[in-house]
Amino acid sequence: MRKRLTLIILAAMMFSSSFAQTPSTTPDQTQIPLTTEIVVPGKHGNPYPHAPLNPPHAYLSGNVITLTSHADFEVEILQNDAIVYTDYLPSGTDTLQLPDSLSGEYEIRFYTDSFVFIGYFEI
């Protein structure tokens, strides 16, 4: 009985993951891989560490970054460890227009209350 239940659960997981929403991209978009770091451990009244959130998918096309669904973000763009641009990106907004003056290699940080998503890109 346990083996049967395990097989059913595994089959359901594989079936549901095959329908996971994959963001559509265009040939001129470059994905910005994002990692997750915990900013405030044990927040939300939970004294135990919790797993980090999955980062959103981020894509760069020219000076526009497009994100999949996300929480409200404070955005920082850094070059050589110095902040060169900041912005606020509310949850209903899926694009971030970067200044045309940006050129070179950058680190981008998307801050939520407890987490920061970090990626690197070049314009």
ZAMARGU-4260 file (C-alpha; in steps of 0.2 Angstrom, whole numbers, plus 5000, padded with zeros to 4 digits):
<rodrens>
0) 5000/5000/5000 | 5014/5012/5004 | 5023/5009/4987 | 5007/5012/4978 | 5004/5028/4988
5) 5022/5034/4984 | 5019/5030/4966 | 5003/5040/4965 | 5011/5055/4973 | 5026/5054/4962
10) 5015/5053/4946 | 5005/5068/4952 | 5020/5078/4955 | 5027/5074/4938 | 5010/5078/4930
15) 5008/5094/4939 | 5026/5100/4935 | 5023/5097/4916 | 5010/5111/4917 | 5020/5123/4926
20) 5020/5140/4918 | 5035/5144/4908 | 5038/5162/4904 | 5037/5166/4886 | 5053/5174/4879
25) 5058/5182/4863 | 5075/5180/4854 | 5081/5197/4860 | 5079/5193/4878 | 5093/5187/4889
30) 5088/5179/4906 | 5096/5186/4921 | 5098/5171/4933 | 5093/5176/4951 | 5098/5169/4967
35) 5089/5171/4984 | 5097/5177/5000 | 5088/5179/5017 | 5089/5197/5023 | 5079/5194/5040
40) 5080/5177/5046 | 5065/5171/5057 | 5053/5185/5052 | 5034/5184/5052 | 5034/5177/5070
45) 5043/5161/5065 | 5058/5158/5077 | 5063/5144/5065 | 5073/5147/5049 | 5062/5145/5034
50) 5066/5141/5016 | 5069/5155/5004 | 5056/5160/4991 | 5059/5155/4973 | 5065/5170/4963
55) 5055/5177/4949 | 5061/5175/4931 | 5070/5191/4925 | 5074/5195/4907 | 5084/5209/4899
60) 5080/5216/4882 | 5090/5232/4879 | 5087/5243/4894 | 5071/5235/4899 | 5070/5221/4913
65) 5054/5210/4912 | 5049/5200/4927 | 5036/5186/4930 | 5024/5188/4944 | 5032/5195/4960
70) 5030/5204/4976 | 5033/5223/4979 | 5052/5226/4976 | 5064/5239/4981 | 5077/5238/4966
75) 5095/5242/4967 | 5108/5242/4953 | 5126/5241/4958 | 5142/5243/4948 | 5159/5240/4957
80) 5149/5239/4974 | 5142/5256/4972 | 5123/5259/4970 | 5120/5268/4953 | 5101/5266/4952
85) 5087/5263/4963 | 5068/5261/4960 | 5052/5254/4967 | 5043/5240/4957 | 5025/5237/4963
90) 5018/5219/4962 | 5007/5223/4947 | 5021/5230/4936 | 5031/5217/4925 | 5044/5229/4917
95) 5057/5240/4924 | 5064/5253/4912 | 5083/5257/4915 | 5091/5273/4911 | 5099/5274/4894
100) 5115/5280/4903 | 5118/5263/4910 | 5132/5254/4901 | 5143/5239/4907 | 5142/5225/4919
105) 5130/5227/4934 | 5123/5218/4949 | 5104/5219/4952 | 5095/5217/4969 | 5076/5215/4971
110) 5072/5217/4990 | 5056/5211/4998 | 5053/5211/5017 | 5063/5196/5021 | 5073/5191/5005
115) 5084/5198/4992 | 5085/5191/4974 | 5102/5195/4966 | 5107/5193/4948 | 5121/5200/4936
120) 5119/5207/4919 | 5128/5217/4905 | 5121/5231/4894
</rodrens>
